[in-house]
């Protein structure tokens, strides 16, 4: 009898060890879908600074959601990118003026992003991801300004691939840091956009802006996977 009990305990330990080993081998959190509607419950840390949105017509609830501080950072960048790319595509504004104004806006946007997402990155121990985004934005601004003010033609002709590439690198780093399939796919989508640009010459700023803004708003509107 004791022998049978010992054998049963040994099998149970083996199964538990296999389960723990499989959990460690899973890099992603496969228990949740890559993208889903936001859940009603939030961690106490995520509730800080959260925006609640409730649209009603009389007693009829039309739309209800919330935006965490991380979501707000996505929205801020989306709002900044709209005038940047629309102006570059449609308005006859000098490149010098655009470079100066958008550089200032980028610095402001970066400061807001750091303020909104610092606590989120700290809790998940991925501060390096936030630093990575700051470096990418600064590099992009410097290269863009050099292209405009110094007449660096090669970069000036490839501003859209430049920013799509920097964004792709940021998403890939973030996706790896927080183990998110959604963010890794978003990064690859930006890389795909670079290869499509040569086929839409004349509309590159509009197409690049639409892709970047769409991804930002999508990430703000839905809950994506992370570990």
C-alpha positions as CSV (number, residue, x, y, z in Angstrom):
1,X,0.0,0.0,0.0
2,X,2.8,2.4,0.9
3,X,4.5,1.5,-2.3
4,X,1.5,2.5,-4.3
5,X,1.1,5.8,-2.4
6,X,4.8,6.6,-3.0
7,X,4.4,5.8,-6.7
8,X,1.3,8.1,-6.9
9,X,3.2,10.9,-5.2
10,X,6.1,10.5,-7.6
11,X,3.8,10.7,-10.6
12,X,2.1,13.8,-9.2
13,X,5.5,15.5,-8.7
14,X,6.5,14.6,-12.2
15,X,3.3,16.1,-13.7
16,X,3.8,19.2,-11.6
17,X,7.4,19.6,-12.7
18,X,6.3,19.2,-16.4
19,X,3.6,21.8,-15.9
20,X,6.1,24.3,-14.4
21,X,8.6,23.6,-17.1
22,X,6.0,24.2,-19.8
23,X,5.0,27.5,-18.2
24,X,8.6,28.6,-18.2
25,X,8.9,27.6,-21.9
26,X,5.9,29.7,-22.9
27,X,7.4,33.1,-23.6
28,X,4.0,34.7,-24.3
29,X,0.9,34.7,-22.1
30,X,-1.1,32.3,-24.2
31,X,-4.0,32.4,-21.6
32,X,-5.2,35.6,-23.1
33,X,-5.8,36.6,-26.8
34,X,-3.4,39.0,-28.5
35,X,-6.1,41.7,-28.6
36,X,-9.5,41.9,-26.9
37,X,-12.0,44.4,-25.5
38,X,-11.0,46.0,-22.3
39,X,-11.9,44.2,-19.1
40,X,-14.1,46.0,-16.5
41,X,-11.6,45.4,-13.7
42,X,-8.3,47.2,-13.4
43,X,-5.3,46.8,-11.1
44,X,-5.2,49.5,-8.4
45,X,-2.1,50.9,-10.0
46,X,-3.7,51.3,-13.4
47,X,-6.7,53.1,-12.0
48,X,-4.5,56.1,-11.1
49,X,-5.1,58.9,-13.6
50,X,-7.5,56.7,-15.6
51,X,-10.0,58.4,-17.9
52,X,-13.6,57.1,-17.8
53,X,-15.7,57.7,-20.9
54,X,-19.5,57.2,-20.9
55,X,-21.7,58.3,-23.8
56,X,-25.4,58.1,-23.2
57,X,-28.5,59.2,-25.1
58,X,-31.1,59.4,-22.4
59,X,-30.9,56.0,-20.6
60,X,-29.4,54.3,-23.5
61,X,-25.7,53.6,-23.1
62,X,-24.1,54.3,-26.5
63,X,-20.4,53.8,-25.6
64,X,-18.4,53.2,-22.5
65,X,-14.7,52.6,-22.0
66,X,-11.7,53.8,-20.0
67,X,-8.2,54.9,-20.9
68,X,-5.3,54.2,-18.6
69,X,-2.2,56.4,-18.5
70,X,-0.5,54.1,-21.0
71,X,-3.5,54.4,-23.3
72,X,-3.4,58.2,-23.0
73,X,0.3,58.2,-24.1
74,X,-0.8,56.4,-27.3
75,X,-3.6,58.9,-27.9
76,X,-1.2,61.9,-27.3
77,X,1.2,60.6,-30.0
78,X,-1.7,59.9,-32.4
79,X,-3.0,63.5,-32.0
80,X,0.5,64.8,-32.6
81,X,1.1,62.7,-35.7
82,X,-2.2,63.8,-37.4
83,X,-1.1,67.4,-38.1
84,X,2.5,66.4,-38.8
85,X,1.8,64.0,-41.7
86,X,-1.3,65.9,-43.0
87,X,0.8,69.1,-43.2
88,X,3.7,67.3,-45.0
89,X,1.3,65.7,-47.4
90,X,-1.1,68.5,-48.3
91,X,-0.1,71.9,-47.1
92,X,2.5,74.2,-48.8
93,X,4.4,74.9,-45.6
94,X,8.1,75.3,-45.7
95,X,10.2,72.4,-44.6
96,X,12.2,74.6,-42.3
97,X,9.1,75.7,-40.4
98,X,7.7,72.2,-40.2
99,X,11.0,70.8,-38.9
100,X,11.1,73.5,-36.1
101,X,7.5,73.2,-35.1
102,X,7.4,69.3,-35.2
103,X,10.7,69.0,-33.3
104,X,9.2,71.1,-30.5
105,X,6.0,69.0,-30.5
106,X,8.1,65.8,-30.5
107,X,10.0,66.9,-27.4
108,X,6.8,67.8,-25.7
109,X,5.2,64.5,-26.7
110,X,8.2,62.6,-25.4
111,X,8.0,64.4,-22.1
112,X,4.3,63.6,-21.8
113,X,4.9,60.0,-22.7
114,X,7.6,59.6,-20.0
115,X,5.4,61.2,-17.4
116,X,2.4,58.9,-18.3
117,X,4.2,55.6,-18.7
118,X,7.1,55.8,-16.2
119,X,5.2,54.0,-13.4
120,X,3.8,51.4,-15.8
121,X,7.4,50.6,-17.0
122,X,8.7,50.6,-13.5
123,X,6.1,48.1,-12.2
124,X,6.9,45.7,-15.1
125,X,10.7,46.3,-14.7
126,X,11.0,47.4,-18.3
127,X,12.4,50.9,-17.8
128,X,14.8,50.2,-20.7
129,X,11.8,50.1,-23.0
130,X,10.9,53.6,-22.1
131,X,14.5,54.8,-22.6
132,X,14.5,53.0,-25.9
133,X,11.5,55.0,-27.2
134,X,13.1,58.3,-25.9
135,X,16.3,57.5,-27.8
136,X,14.4,56.6,-31.0
137,X,12.4,59.8,-31.0
138,X,15.5,61.9,-30.3
139,X,17.4,60.1,-33.1
140,X,14.5,60.6,-35.5
141,X,14.2,64.3,-34.7
142,X,18.0,64.9,-35.1
143,X,18.1,63.1,-38.4
144,X,15.1,64.9,-39.7
145,X,16.4,68.3,-38.7
146,X,19.8,67.5,-40.3
147,X,18.0,66.5,-43.5
148,X,16.0,69.7,-43.6
149,X,18.5,72.4,-42.3
150,X,21.7,70.9,-43.7
151,X,20.2,69.7,-46.9
152,X,20.8,66.0,-46.3
153,X,19.0,64.9,-49.4
154,X,19.2,61.1,-48.9
155,X,17.5,61.3,-45.6
156,X,15.0,63.9,-46.7
157,X,13.8,61.6,-49.5
158,X,13.4,58.8,-47.0
159,X,11.7,60.4,-44.0
160,X,8.7,58.1,-44.1
161,X,10.8,54.9,-44.1
162,X,13.0,56.4,-41.4
163,X,10.1,57.0,-39.0
164,X,8.4,53.8,-39.8
165,X,11.6,52.0,-39.1
166,X,12.2,53.7,-35.8
167,X,8.6,53.0,-34.8
168,X,9.0,49.4,-35.8
169,X,12.1,49.0,-33.7
170,X,10.3,50.6,-30.7
171,X,7.4,48.3,-31.0
172,X,9.6,45.2,-31.4
173,X,11.7,46.1,-28.4
174,X,8.5,46.8,-26.3
175,X,6.9,43.6,-27.5
176,X,10.0,41.6,-26.5
177,X,10.2,43.4,-23.2
178,X,6.6,42.8,-22.1
179,X,6.2,39.5,-24.1
180,X,3.4,40.8,-26.3
181,X,2.4,39.2,-29.6
182,X,0.4,42.2,-30.5
183,X,3.2,44.7,-30.2
184,X,5.6,42.4,-32.1
185,X,3.0,42.1,-34.9
186,X,2.6,45.9,-34.8
187,X,6.4,46.3,-35.3
188,X,6.4,43.9,-38.2
189,X,3.4,45.8,-39.7
190,X,5.4,49.0,-39.7
191,X,8.3,47.1,-41.4
192,X,5.9,45.9,-44.0
193,X,4.8,49.5,-44.6
194,X,8.3,50.4,-45.5
195,X,8.3,47.9,-48.4
196,X,4.9,49.1,-49.6
197,X,6.0,52.8,-49.7
198,X,7.8,52.6,-53.1
199,X,4.4,51.6,-54.7
200,X,2.6,54.6,-53.5
201,X,4.9,57.4,-54.5
202,X,3.3,60.8,-53.9
203,X,1.2,59.5,-51.0
204,X,3.9,58.3,-48.7
205,X,3.3,60.8,-45.9
206,X,-0.4,60.1,-45.8
207,X,0.0,56.4,-45.9
208,X,2.7,56.4,-43.2
209,X,0.7,58.7,-41.0
210,X,-2.4,56.6,-41.3
211,X,-0.6,53.4,-40.4
212,X,1.1,54.9,-37.4
213,X,-2.0,56.7,-36.1
214,X,-4.2,53.6,-36.7
215,X,-1.9,51.4,-34.7
216,X,-1.7,53.9,-31.8
217,X,-5.4,54.3,-31.6
218,X,-6.0,50.6,-31.8
219,X,-3.6,49.9,-28.9
220,X,-5.3,52.7,-26.9
221,X,-8.8,51.3,-27.6
222,X,-8.2,47.6,-26.9
223,X,-6.4,45.5,-24.3
224,X,-3.4,43.7,-25.6
225,X,-1.5,40.7,-24.2
226,X,1.6,41.1,-22.0
227,X,3.3,39.2,-19.2
